[in-house]
């Protein structure tokens, strides 16, 4: 019996011990975690209380600000923009004749030098036109010479007829005088047979002289009709003008066709319309040659930009990794309106920035970066551009005065990307706040970096 009770006692003890041990161990772990968590909360709360008490003892804490000193220096004001590189010397190359192009020796975008052969013509048709014009002119010259020669012969006959007519007129007058004389004598001696015979002979001679005179007059008139007057000779000369001009034009066209077309200036070929084998019309455009020695950048200025720029300002031009010098050469007198993809419109004034040191690496039509130097001030008070603010009351800066942010009205001048000229309101050496948006007038401020942590939400103990 005693052994059974012992066994039962041992077994019971074992049964009580095993589950008790298995359940109590997790409880100990959870208790440790709770203790650690509670300890951390107490520590943090303690720190917070200590911080608040410390802050109360110290009083109001300064707001962190970044500052810079107003200093004497130089300010260079610039205007950055973009533009398109263009040539200021563009020559349109025209065809001198109407003829087929036998050769086109250039391509669009190709560089050429003044005098380079650009185009050649097939002159077959031009030679034919020249021969026809020459034949027409030669025929007219021969006809003119024939007319002048005939007029010269007629003039000779006319001169001879005039002389003969004068002689015959004298003879007629003599015969008429004889008839008159014999008639008077016969009237005095009517029965004189000799006088009668002489009178009959004189009358017959007068009739013959009158007939000869009439014949000579007809010869005279005919010769006179064949003689060209001075006006007739002028008209004959004028009739040859058309043929002469046509021949001269055909001769010039043939010479121009044989010579072809050379580059009028050095530059780059653009707007090439000529096609080998095609017929080029006289005065039709073959191509355009744009100089690379006289180039400019076309820029567009807003109304705000126009307040800063004037002709003559220097510029820096950057394109394709190269930098060139420039000068603002001209500003248009009229604005140009443009409409954006969103439908909004804006007006811009175009201006030319001349490249003063062009190089062979320039490429027309490409976008370039332009910096215009619009102003410069030396030995002036300057502050960082971030220190200047503007509201309804005007332009101002916050300065740190005895640890307090104090508003100071200022008058500004020109500005760069980093600095602003202060014409009045500040003196050299004064500390200006460069983050004025973070403070208000009268606030206690400090540029001590230690307060930067507090401003960011950290704890300061002590």
C-alpha positions as CSV (number, residue, x, y, z in Angstrom):
1,X,0.0,0.0,0.0
2,X,2.8,2.4,0.9
3,X,4.5,1.7,-2.5
4,X,1.3,2.4,-4.4
5,X,0.7,5.7,-2.5
6,X,4.3,6.7,-3.2
7,X,3.9,5.9,-6.8
8,X,0.7,7.7,-7.0
9,X,2.3,10.6,-5.2
10,X,5.2,10.7,-7.6
11,X,3.0,10.4,-10.6
12,X,0.8,13.1,-9.4
13,X,3.7,15.3,-8.7
14,X,5.0,14.6,-12.2
15,X,1.7,15.4,-13.7
16,X,1.5,18.7,-11.8
17,X,5.1,19.7,-12.6
18,X,5.1,19.1,-16.3
19,X,2.1,21.3,-17.4
20,X,3.0,23.9,-14.9
21,X,6.4,24.3,-16.3
22,X,5.2,24.4,-20.0
23,X,2.7,27.2,-19.3
24,X,4.7,29.5,-17.0
25,X,7.8,29.9,-19.4
26,X,5.9,31.9,-22.2
27,X,4.4,34.2,-19.5
28,X,7.9,35.2,-18.4
29,X,8.9,36.2,-22.0
30,X,5.8,38.4,-22.4
31,X,6.5,40.0,-19.2
32,X,10.0,40.9,-20.2
33,X,8.8,42.6,-23.4
34,X,6.2,44.6,-21.5
35,X,8.8,45.7,-19.1
36,X,11.2,46.9,-21.9
37,X,8.4,48.7,-23.7
38,X,7.2,50.4,-20.6
39,X,10.8,51.4,-19.8
40,X,11.2,53.0,-23.3
41,X,8.0,54.9,-22.9
42,X,9.0,56.2,-19.5
43,X,12.4,57.3,-20.9
44,X,11.0,59.1,-23.9
45,X,8.3,60.8,-21.7
46,X,11.0,61.8,-19.3
47,X,13.1,63.2,-22.1
48,X,10.2,65.1,-23.5
49,X,9.3,66.5,-20.1
50,X,13.0,67.4,-19.5
51,X,13.0,69.1,-23.0
52,X,9.9,71.1,-22.3
53,X,11.1,72.1,-18.9
54,X,14.4,73.1,-20.3
55,X,12.7,75.1,-23.1
56,X,10.5,76.9,-20.5
57,X,13.6,77.7,-18.5
58,X,15.5,79.0,-21.6
59,X,12.5,81.0,-23.0
60,X,11.4,81.3,-26.8
61,X,13.8,79.5,-29.2
62,X,15.1,81.3,-32.3
63,X,14.0,80.3,-35.8
64,X,16.8,79.1,-37.9
65,X,17.6,81.3,-41.0
66,X,20.3,81.3,-43.6
67,X,22.0,84.6,-44.0
68,X,24.6,86.4,-46.2
69,X,26.3,89.7,-45.9
70,X,25.5,92.6,-48.1
71,X,28.8,93.2,-49.8
72,X,30.4,95.6,-52.3
73,X,31.0,94.0,-55.7
74,X,30.0,93.8,-59.3
75,X,26.9,92.6,-61.0
76,X,26.6,91.5,-64.6
77,X,23.0,91.2,-65.8
78,X,22.3,88.8,-68.6
79,X,19.4,87.5,-70.7
80,X,19.5,83.9,-71.8
81,X,17.5,82.8,-74.8
82,X,17.7,80.6,-77.9
83,X,17.6,81.5,-81.6
84,X,18.2,80.3,-85.1
85,X,21.4,80.8,-87.0
86,X,20.8,82.5,-90.3
87,X,22.9,84.2,-93.1
88,X,22.8,87.9,-93.5
89,X,24.1,87.6,-97.1
90,X,21.9,85.4,-99.2
91,X,22.1,85.3,-103.0
92,X,19.5,83.7,-105.2
93,X,21.2,82.1,-108.2
94,X,19.1,82.6,-111.4
95,X,19.4,80.9,-114.8
96,X,20.7,83.4,-117.4
97,X,19.1,81.5,-120.3
98,X,16.3,79.1,-121.1
99,X,18.1,75.9,-121.8
100,X,18.4,72.3,-120.6
101,X,20.8,71.7,-117.8
102,X,23.6,69.3,-118.9
103,X,25.2,69.3,-115.4
104,X,24.3,70.1,-111.8
105,X,27.6,70.1,-109.9
106,X,26.3,70.7,-106.3
107,X,23.9,69.3,-103.7
108,X,21.8,71.1,-101.1
109,X,23.9,71.8,-98.0
110,X,27.2,71.7,-99.9
111,X,29.8,74.3,-99.2
112,X,31.1,76.2,-102.2
113,X,33.6,78.9,-102.9
114,X,33.1,82.0,-105.0
115,X,33.7,81.1,-108.7
116,X,33.0,77.4,-108.4
117,X,31.1,75.9,-111.3
118,X,27.6,75.1,-110.2
119,X,25.6,74.5,-113.4
120,X,26.3,73.8,-117.1
121,X,23.8,74.1,-120.1
122,X,23.2,72.2,-123.3
123,X,23.6,75.0,-125.9
124,X,22.3,73.3,-129.0
125,X,19.1,75.2,-129.1
126,X,20.9,78.5,-128.3
127,X,23.3,78.0,-131.2
128,X,20.3,77.5,-133.5
129,X,18.6,80.6,-132.3
130,X,21.8,82.6,-132.8
131,X,22.3,81.4,-136.4
132,X,18.7,82.3,-137.2
133,X,19.1,85.8,-135.7
134,X,22.4,86.2,-137.5
135,X,20.8,85.3,-140.9
136,X,17.9,87.7,-140.3
137,X,20.2,90.5,-139.5
138,X,22.5,89.8,-142.4
139,X,19.5,89.7,-144.8
140,X,18.3,93.1,-143.5
141,X,21.8,94.5,-143.9
142,X,21.9,93.4,-147.5
143,X,18.5,94.9,-148.2
144,X,19.5,98.1,-146.6
145,X,22.7,98.3,-148.7
146,X,20.6,97.5,-151.9
147,X,18.2,100.3,-151.1
148,X,21.0,102.8,-150.4
149,X,22.7,101.8,-153.6
150,X,19.5,102.3,-155.6
151,X,19.0,105.6,-154.0
152,X,22.6,106.6,-154.9
153,X,22.0,105.7,-158.5
154,X,18.7,107.6,-158.6
155,X,20.5,110.5,-157.1
156,X,23.0,110.5,-159.9
157,X,20.3,110.3,-162.5
158,X,18.4,113.0,-160.7
159,X,21.4,115.3,-160.8
160,X,22.0,114.7,-164.5
161,X,18.3,115.2,-165.3
162,X,18.3,118.5,-163.3
163,X,21.3,119.7,-165.3
164,X,19.7,118.7,-168.6
165,X,16.4,120.2,-167.6
166,X,18.0,123.5,-166.9
167,X,19.8,123.4,-170.3
168,X,16.6,122.6,-172.1
169,X,14.8,125.3,-170.3
170,X,17.3,127.8,-171.6
171,X,17.0,126.5,-175.1
172,X,13.3,126.7,-174.9
173,X,13.4,130.2,-173.7
174,X,15.8,131.1,-176.5
175,X,13.5,129.4,-179.1
176,X,10.5,131.3,-177.6
177,X,12.4,134.6,-177.8
178,X,13.2,133.9,-181.5
179,X,9.6,133.2,-182.3
180,X,8.6,136.4,-180.5
181,X,11.2,138.4,-182.4
182,X,10.4,137.0,-185.8
183,X,6.7,137.4,-185.2
184,X,7.2,141.1,-184.6
185,X,9.4,141.5,-187.7
186,X,6.9,139.7,-189.8
187,X,4.1,142.0,-188.6
188,X,6.2,144.9,-189.8
189,X,6.9,143.3,-193.2
190,X,4.1,140.8,-193.8
191,X,5.1,140.0,-197.3
192,X,8.7,139.0,-196.4
193,X,9.0,135.4,-197.4
194,X,12.3,134.9,-195.6
195,X,10.8,136.1,-192.3
196,X,7.9,133.7,-192.8
197,X,10.3,130.8,-193.3
198,X,12.4,131.8,-190.4
199,X,9.4,132.1,-188.1
200,X,8.1,128.7,-189.1
201,X,11.6,127.2,-188.4
202,X,11.7,129.0,-185.0
203,X,8.2,127.8,-184.1
204,X,9.2,124.2,-185.0
205,X,12.4,124.6,-182.9
206,X,10.3,125.9,-179.9
207,X,7.9,123.0,-180.2
208,X,10.9,120.5,-180.2
209,X,12.5,122.3,-177.2
210,X,9.2,122.1,-175.3
211,X,8.9,118.4,-176.1
212,X,12.5,117.7,-175.0
213,X,11.9,119.8,-171.9
214,X,8.8,117.7,-171.0
215,X,10.7,114.5,-171.6
216,X,13.6,115.8,-169.3
217,X,11.1,116.8,-166.7
218,X,9.6,113.3,-166.7
219,X,13.2,111.8,-166.3
220,X,13.9,114.3,-163.5
221,X,10.7,113.4,-161.7
222,X,11.4,109.7,-162.0
223,X,14.9,110.0,-160.7
224,X,13.7,112.1,-157.8
225,X,11.3,109.4,-156.8
226,X,14.2,106.9,-156.5
227,X,16.2,109.1,-154.2
228,X,15.8,108.3,-150.4
229,X,15.3,111.3,-148.2
230,X,17.0,111.7,-144.8
231,X,13.9,110.5,-143.1
232,X,13.7,107.5,-145.4
233,X,17.3,106.6,-144.5
234,X,16.5,106.9,-140.7
235,X,13.5,104.7,-141.2
236,X,15.7,102.2,-143.0
237,X,18.1,102.2,-140.1
238,X,15.3,101.8,-137.6
239,X,14.0,98.8,-139.5
240,X,17.2,97.0,-138.6
241,X,17.1,97.7,-134.9
242,X,14.9,94.7,-134.0
243,X,17.1,92.3,-136.0
244,X,20.2,93.8,-134.4
245,X,18.8,93.5,-130.9
246,X,17.6,89.9,-131.5
247,X,21.1,89.0,-132.8
248,X,22.8,90.6,-129.8
249,X,20.5,88.9,-127.4
250,X,21.0,85.5,-129.1
251,X,24.8,86.1,-129.0
252,X,24.7,86.9,-125.3
253,X,22.5,83.9,-124.5
254,X,24.9,81.6,-126.3
255,X,27.9,83.0,-124.5
256,X,26.1,82.7,-121.2
257,X,25.0,79.2,-121.9
258,X,28.6,78.2,-122.8
259,X,29.9,79.8,-119.6
260,X,27.4,78.1,-117.3
261,X,26.7,79.4,-113.8
262,X,29.3,79.9,-111.1
263,X,28.9,80.5,-107.4
264,X,28.5,84.3,-106.8
265,X,29.8,84.1,-103.3
266,X,31.4,81.6,-100.9
267,X,28.9,79.8,-98.6
268,X,26.5,76.9,-98.5
269,X,24.0,75.9,-101.2
270,X,20.4,75.9,-100.1
271,X,17.0,75.8,-101.8
272,X,18.3,73.8,-104.7
273,X,15.6,73.4,-107.4
274,X,17.7,72.7,-110.5
275,X,17.5,69.2,-111.9
276,X,20.1,67.8,-114.3
277,X,18.4,67.2,-117.7
278,X,15.5,69.6,-116.9
279,X,15.0,72.8,-118.7
280,X,15.9,75.9,-116.7
281,X,13.8,79.0,-117.6
282,X,15.5,82.3,-118.0
283,X,15.6,84.2,-114.7
284,X,14.2,81.1,-112.9
285,X,15.7,80.1,-109.5
286,X,18.4,77.4,-109.6
287,X,19.5,77.6,-106.0
288,X,20.4,79.9,-103.2
289,X,23.9,80.5,-101.8
290,X,24.1,81.7,-98.2
291,X,27.3,83.2,-96.8
292,X,28.9,81.7,-93.7
293,X,31.1,84.8,-93.3
294,X,28.2,87.1,-92.5
295,X,25.8,85.3,-90.1
296,X,23.5,86.2,-87.3
297,X,21.2,84.6,-84.8
298,X,17.5,85.4,-85.0
299,X,16.0,85.6,-81.5
300,X,12.5,86.4,-80.3
301,X,12.1,88.9,-77.4
302,X,9.1,89.3,-75.1
303,X,7.9,92.7,-73.9
304,X,9.8,92.1,-70.6
305,X,13.0,91.3,-72.5
306,X,12.7,94.6,-74.5
307,X,13.0,96.6,-71.3
308,X,16.5,95.3,-70.9
309,X,18.0,95.2,-74.4
310,X,19.4,97.9,-76.6
311,X,21.3,97.7,-79.9
312,X,25.0,97.3,-79.4
313,X,25.0,95.0,-76.4
314,X,27.5,92.2,-76.5
315,X,26.5,88.6,-76.6
316,X,27.9,85.1,-76.3
317,X,26.6,82.5,-78.8
318,X,27.0,78.7,-78.2
319,X,26.3,76.1,-80.8
320,X,27.5,72.6,-81.5
321,X,30.0,72.8,-78.6
322,X,31.6,76.0,-79.9
323,X,31.3,79.5,-78.5
324,X,31.3,82.7,-80.5
325,X,31.2,86.4,-79.8
326,X,28.3,88.5,-81.0
327,X,26.6,91.9,-80.8
328,X,22.9,92.9,-80.8
329,X,22.7,94.4,-84.3
330,X,19.1,95.3,-84.8
331,X,15.6,95.0,-83.2
332,X,12.4,94.8,-85.3
333,X,10.0,97.7,-85.0
334,X,7.0,95.4,-85.1
335,X,6.0,92.4,-83.0
336,X,5.0,89.0,-84.5
337,X,2.2,87.0,-83.0
338,X,2.4,83.2,-82.6
339,X,-0.1,80.6,-81.4
340,X,1.0,77.7,-79.3
341,X,-0.3,74.2,-79.5
342,X,-2.6,74.9,-76.6
343,X,-4.2,77.8,-78.5
344,X,-2.7,80.6,-76.5
345,X,-1.2,83.5,-78.4
346,X,1.8,85.6,-77.6
347,X,3.6,88.5,-79.3
348,X,7.4,88.6,-79.8
349,X,9.8,91.0,-81.4
350,X,12.5,89.5,-83.5
351,X,16.1,90.8,-83.2
352,X,19.4,90.0,-84.8
353,X,22.6,89.1,-83.0
354,X,25.5,89.3,-85.4
355,X,28.2,86.7,-85.0
356,X,31.4,88.8,-85.0
357,X,33.9,85.8,-85.3
358,X,32.1,83.2,-87.5
359,X,33.9,79.9,-88.2
360,X,33.6,77.1,-90.7
361,X,31.8,74.9,-88.1
362,X,28.7,77.1,-88.1
363,X,25.5,75.4,-89.5
364,X,22.7,77.6,-90.8
365,X,19.2,76.9,-89.5
366,X,20.4,75.2,-86.3
367,X,19.2,76.4,-82.8
368,X,21.8,78.2,-80.8
369,X,22.0,79.4,-77.2
370,X,22.5,83.2,-76.8
371,X,23.5,85.1,-73.7
372,X,23.0,88.9,-74.0
373,X,24.9,91.0,-71.6
374,X,22.2,93.6,-70.8
375,X,23.9,95.5,-67.9
376,X,26.9,95.8,-65.6
377,X,27.4,97.6,-62.3
378,X,30.7,97.9,-60.5
379,X,31.5,98.8,-56.8
380,X,27.8,98.5,-55.7
381,X,26.1,96.8,-52.8
382,X,25.0,93.3,-53.7
383,X,22.9,90.6,-52.0
384,X,21.9,87.1,-53.1
385,X,18.8,87.2,-55.3
386,X,17.0,85.0,-52.8
387,X,17.2,87.7,-50.2
388,X,15.0,90.1,-52.0
389,X,11.2,89.8,-51.7
390,X,8.3,91.9,-53.0
391,X,4.8,92.4,-51.7
392,X,2.0,95.1,-52.0
393,X,4.1,97.5,-50.0
394,X,7.2,97.2,-52.2
395,X,10.5,95.5,-52.4
396,X,12.3,94.6,-49.2
397,X,14.9,92.4,-47.4
398,X,14.9,90.9,-43.9
399,X,18.0,91.7,-42.0
400,X,19.2,90.2,-38.7
401,X,19.3,93.1,-36.2
402,X,20.1,92.1,-32.6
403,X,18.8,88.6,-33.3
404,X,15.5,89.8,-34.7
405,X,14.2,89.6,-38.3
406,X,13.8,93.3,-39.3
407,X,12.2,94.4,-42.6
408,X,14.1,96.9,-44.6
409,X,12.7,98.5,-47.7
410,X,15.3,98.5,-50.6
411,X,15.7,99.9,-54.1
412,X,17.1,97.4,-56.5
413,X,19.1,97.8,-59.7
414,X,20.2,95.2,-62.2
415,X,20.5,91.5,-61.3
416,X,22.4,88.5,-62.3
417,X,21.4,84.9,-61.8
418,X,22.8,85.0,-58.3
419,X,23.1,88.7,-57.1
420,X,21.0,91.8,-57.0
421,X,22.3,95.4,-57.0
422,X,21.0,97.3,-54.0
423,X,20.8,101.0,-54.8
424,X,19.5,102.1,-51.4
425,X,18.3,100.6,-48.1
426,X,21.3,98.5,-47.1
427,X,24.9,99.0,-46.1
428,X,27.8,96.8,-46.7
429,X,28.3,94.2,-43.9
430,X,24.7,93.9,-42.9
431,X,23.3,90.3,-42.6
432,X,20.4,89.6,-44.8
433,X,18.1,86.6,-44.6
434,X,18.3,84.5,-47.7
435,X,15.1,82.4,-46.9
436,X,12.7,85.3,-46.2
437,X,9.6,83.1,-46.9
438,X,10.4,81.1,-43.7
439,X,10.3,84.1,-41.3
440,X,8.1,87.0,-40.3
441,X,9.0,90.5,-39.2
442,X,10.0,90.6,-35.5
443,X,10.7,86.9,-35.2
444,X,13.7,85.8,-33.1
445,X,16.1,84.3,-35.6
446,X,19.5,82.7,-35.6
447,X,21.9,81.4,-38.3
448,X,23.4,78.9,-35.8
449,X,23.2,75.4,-37.5
450,X,22.2,73.9,-34.2
451,X,18.8,75.5,-34.5
452,X,18.4,73.9,-38.0
453,X,17.8,70.5,-36.2
454,X,15.1,72.0,-33.9
455,X,13.4,73.6,-36.9
456,X,13.3,70.2,-38.5
457,X,11.5,68.7,-35.5
458,X,14.5,67.3,-33.5
459,X,15.0,67.5,-29.7
460,X,17.5,69.9,-28.1
461,X,18.4,69.0,-24.5
462,X,20.3,71.5,-22.3
